[in-house]
Amino acid sequence: MKLSSDAQFEQEVEVLIGEIKQHYGYDFSGYARASVYRRVKRFMGQKGLENMQQLREPLFSDSFFFEVFLQDVTVNVTEMFRDPSFFLSLRQNVLPLLSTYPYIKIWDAGCSTGEELFSLAILLQEEGLLNRTKIYATDINQKVLRQAKEGIFPVSRIPAYTAAYYAAGGKQEFSGYYRSNYGNAKFNSELVRNVVFYPHNLATDSSFNEFHLILCRNVLIYFGRELQERVLNLFDESLVSLGYLGLGKKETLAMSGISPYYNAVDKTNRIYRKLN
Ligand SMILES: C[S@@+](CC[C@H](N)C(=O)[O-])C[C@H]1O[C@@H](n2cnc3c(N)ncnc32)[C@H](O)[C@@H]1O
């Protein structure tokens, strides 16, 4: 691939970020730059695009092409029971307290293709809470939300997911939750009967409900400090008092302005409880 110097390329990406905001309304200006530059470069390489103009043309004339670009730039990698100790901790430290509420509302922010959501739903089912829980599963990317709704994951991942399920305190036969068909595992759609799938952009959209638990893992790492702070404030606004925030191992509340108002329930898995 023939690309201009790094500095010029970065400048061109900055211009592109502004154009994307204008054209599609997606604001990437708060994302961690190194990762955006790397991903745009990789995307251009994969598509055989030699310069920014060659990227710009399909990007602004073909919304499907833009969706593919969006998916590449925003990193959708996920798995079921990712970091099983996080789910074990939810099961042991959070769900018993949530079970005292007559009706539970959860926000899975940046849910990607749904593996995290189905893991959560399985946990809720096993703890007897699924029927009285409403989950809002949101992501910036509509394509991954459509996949999440389907609950179809490659059967090749099942051995790893089964091990992670048991490490997360799984209580049943994992195979009871899905049916295998032509290389895929289709998870029981009853698990997501009470789930609302909803496009929501953490960089620009507002709070839309109040929740007892918010999960947002492996999303903030792609954002710069300022955007991280915006999102954490959004979560703070969206949590009931004594509500829980699960950020996972890679993210923290530590440097944030909202941190004095939270207790760490699990320091390793970064699960916090909002003070009264
Ligand atoms: C690496 S995945 C994490 C999926 C899942 N939470 C997990 O931990 O396995 C990051 C997700 O964040 C989403 N995302 C990125 N920017 C976003 C934004 N501004 N608003 C909402 N979702 C965003 C991406 O589309 C992607 O699906």
The ligand as an ORCA input file, in Angstrom:
! r2SCAN-3c Opt
* xyz 0 1
  C     -14.591     -4.981     22.125
  S     -16.323     -4.864     22.014
  C     -16.810     -5.296     23.656
  C     -17.990     -6.249     23.671
  C     -18.375     -6.759     25.046
  N     -18.777     -5.694     25.908
  C     -17.255     -7.558     25.660
  O     -16.622     -7.096     26.606
  O     -16.985     -8.654     25.194
  C     -16.565     -3.090     21.968
  C     -17.958     -2.685     21.496
  O     -18.138     -1.289     21.772
  C     -18.878     -0.734     20.721
  N     -18.680      0.720     20.685
  C     -17.589      1.406     20.249
  N     -17.815      2.719     20.318
  C     -19.066      2.867     20.832
  C     -19.864      3.997     21.147
  N     -19.418      5.239     20.940
  N     -21.099      3.793     21.641
  C     -21.566      2.533     21.843
  N     -20.858      1.431     21.557
  C     -19.619      1.592     21.062
  C     -18.344     -1.449     19.493
  O     -19.234     -1.362     18.398
  C     -18.164     -2.871     20.013
  O     -19.281     -3.667     19.744
*
